[in-house]
Amino acid sequence: MFLHRENRDCRVFLIDASIYIFRAWYIYPETIVDSRNRPINALYGFLYFLSDFLTTVNPKHVAIAFDGGIKENFRKILYPPYKANREPAPEELRYQFGLCQQVARDLGINCLTSDCFEADDLIATMAHRYKQMDFGITILSADKDLAQIIEDEQDYLWDFARDDIYDTQSIIDKFGVKPHKIPDLLALAGDKVDNIPGAYGVGVKTAASLLRQFSCLEEILSNTEKIRHCKIRNTAHVIRSIVADVDLIRVYYKLTELAHMADMRETGSCEWQCPEAMTIDEILVSYSVDRLIRARFSRIAATGT
């Protein structure tokens, strides 16, 4: 299992920052402020999560991917309604995203950012690089899109807050398809979170059933008449829906498939060396972080990596 200490040298932990920062923003009160009376509740919660993670895992290789600062999202260019259903983050939260990234960098953790790719793409790219070096991959997120990266028995998707751990088999059990077919599934069934409609009236169960009977999404789109012989309900309706939106479904696939060759502003090494306790304390004091969080990081520094 990936928590075994003997696996540290050949495992990289890739963290999806957004989910932990958003959770902190909603959980912790805005009365948590810095020396200039600006809210740092999201920063506080993010650091609480980060200290929990570092204490639990004591990783040797770790990176954190951030969405912030994307100037030209290639998915929005392909399909302008992409994520158009989401309210923009308030200024106070955007400010704290920047703080979380700065603090993580100050603590010596590799932070992944890009001008046109999302955090999921950066995680997919870094995972691809480390797989080529025969590393095991553990992704910390609750985002279903990232399940497509879990390719073999060395890989895990870890929803740290709930302590839910998914390997290839549990992803198959949850979604009904193998991990590499998650983009095909979401393109057909849609993804409300990202404002991707999918084929009208085709749900997750029907999409999964089709993908178990066809090799991939493209085979379905190119052979819609064969759907008549599939073991699914309402085949005539499914065929009509897919035929009506074939070109759009191909676009949806480009939205749901993660990029494995994303351009990053900086790459750097994922190898983490914990700063000394005094240095960590000075860093956290400069961000007005309270004694509780500072004490947690001091214990991490004392334990060492």
URKA-V247684 format. One line per field, one symbol per residue. psi: psi as a letter, one per 30 degrees, with the letter a starting at -180 (. if undefined). Layout:
psi: ???
This chain:
psi: lffkfffefhkkkjkjeeefeeeeefeklffjlafggkkheeeeeeeeeeeeeeeeeilekklkkkfkgkeijfeeeejefkgffkkkkleeeeefeeeeeeeeefggkkkkllfflleeeeeeeeeeefefghkkkkkjlgjfeffffjfaffkkkjjeefhkkkaeefeeeefgllefgeeeeeeefljeeghjeakkgjaeeeeeeeffflfleeeeffheffffglillheeeeeeeeefgeeeeeeeefefkkkghkklekdlkfkkjklleeeeeeeeefggkleeeeeeeeeeeeel.
